[in-house]
Amino acid sequence: MSVLGYSTGAIALGDFSRAIALLSRYTFSAIELSALRMTEVAPLIEALPTLDLSRYSYISFHAPSAFVVEEEEPLIELLRALPEQWPIVLHPDAIHNPASWESLAGRLAIENMDRRKGTGRSAAELKDFFAILPDAKMCLDLGHARQVDSSMVGAYQLLTTFSDRIVQLHISEVDTFNRHDLISSAAELAFSQVRKFIPSHAAIVLESRVKESEILSEAEKVWRILNVEDDAEFRESFFAKAS
């Protein structure tokens, strides 16, 4: 696991410029540009030419978590402007007309949902979406999976069923109010139980809501969770402050 970073929404919700500035102080190699509300999409896409993202080997874009049916086609049109190599993380329950997304299917990363949602939570439920959009990839949210099934059997099923689709993992604690929080010791233990099933090519994106002072310590925590053997020299380089 060498491609790791943060979602901008975890660093500064709704303020991508501040998040990117804070993350530039570190040597993370992945970033997810988060636009969880419809009002955030156009400003972020319009700002892309001005953003220095050259340090990142993996970049993804998180589409809004909800939108009304009238906003679906305009959203799709906006998302077409993104670089083709960037995965677009999409909540399956937000989709109104699956056929409208076919032109972007190969760029989508469908995310498994938390327990408050009515679908998209389990491997069985997600199979229906991939049957409709067979070219879509997946973003597996370990926090969501643990909240839905604390035994981590559900996470195991997601990892093994969709291993060839998974391009990205979200990792954080998801509390009883469905908020992404700092990873607890109990979550650390749960996540470590399935680490050997995580595809080695998948980018790791932290969604833990962190203070500026917690950015590095939370990332190091994830490193410990997901790495069976700790390469101290590489770890020191990986988490070095950027010059």
Beta strands, then each sheet from edge to edge (+ up, - down):
strand 1: 4-7
strand 2: 30-34
strand 3: 58-62
strand 4: 88-90
strand 5: 108-111
strand 6: 137-141
strand 7: 166-171
strand 8: 173-174
strand 9: 180-181
strand 10: 203-206
sheet 1: 1+ 2+ 3+ 4+ 5+ 6+ 7+ 10+ 1+
sheet 2: 8+ 9-
end
